[in-house]
Amino acid sequence: MAKITYIEHNGTAHEIDVKPGMTVMEGARDNSVPGIDADCGGACACSTCHVYVAAEWVDRLPPKDPMEEDMLDFAWQPDPERSRLTCQLKVTPELDGLVVNLPERQI
């Protein structure tokens, strides 16, 4: 299991054990983390699972593919460096300790 910390916009932290092979979005959804809407169910067809990755993790994640880049254009206040769609982040043992911050809202 990889421990992922989801921090709501109000500062509430949710530390969740997520099984490798799942996505960071599925870990949030399956554990009822507020603020990850995941309207498209993980198809990278919306931006409702947008997060800001903690700065120390940005370079440790796989690069964004063009589809994720396009969908992030629709996210609430995207950050060019730290914004990611959690449906595109597959959980591996190397993600143990990942911290993501949720935006004020999802659109």
Secondary structure as the mmCIF struct_conf table of DSSP 4:
data_model
#
loop_
_struct_conf.conf_type_id
_struct_conf.id
_struct_conf.beg_label_comp_id
_struct_conf.beg_label_asym_id
_struct_conf.beg_label_seq_id
_struct_conf.end_label_comp_id
_struct_conf.end_label_asym_id
_struct_conf.end_label_seq_id
STRN STRN1 ALA A 2 ILE A 7
TURN_TY1_P TURN_TY1_P1 HIS A 9 ASN A 10
BEND BEND1 GLY A 11 GLY A 11
STRN STRN2 ALA A 13 VAL A 18
TURN_TY1_P TURN_TY1_P2 PRO A 20 GLY A 21
BEND BEND2 MET A 22 MET A 22
STRN STRN3 THR A 23 THR A 23
HELX_RH_AL_P HELX_RH_AL_P1 VAL A 24 ASP A 30
TURN_TY1_P TURN_TY1_P3 ASN A 31 SER A 32
TURN_TY1_P TURN_TY1_P4 PRO A 34 GLY A 35
TURN_TY1_P TURN_TY1_P5 ASP A 39 CYS A 40
BEND BEND3 GLY A 41 SER A 47
TURN_TY1_P TURN_TY1_P6 THR A 48 CYS A 49
STRN STRN4 HIS A 50 VAL A 53
HELX_RH_3T_P HELX_RH_3T_P1 ALA A 55 ARG A 60
BEND BEND4 LEU A 61 LEU A 61
HELX_LH_PP_P HELX_LH_PP_P1 PRO A 62 ASP A 65
HELX_RH_AL_P HELX_RH_AL_P2 PRO A 66 LEU A 72
TURN_TY1_P TURN_TY1_P7 ASP A 73 PHE A 74
BEND BEND5 ALA A 75 GLN A 77
TURN_TY1_P TURN_TY1_P8 PRO A 80 ARG A 82
STRN STRN5 SER A 83 LEU A 85
HELX_RH_3T_P HELX_RH_3T_P2 THR A 86 GLN A 88
STRN STRN6 LYS A 90 LYS A 90
HELX_RH_3T_P HELX_RH_3T_P3 PRO A 93 LEU A 95
TURN_TY1_P TURN_TY1_P9 ASP A 96 GLY A 97
STRN STRN7 VAL A 99 ASN A 101
BEND BEND6 GLU A 104 GLU A 104
#
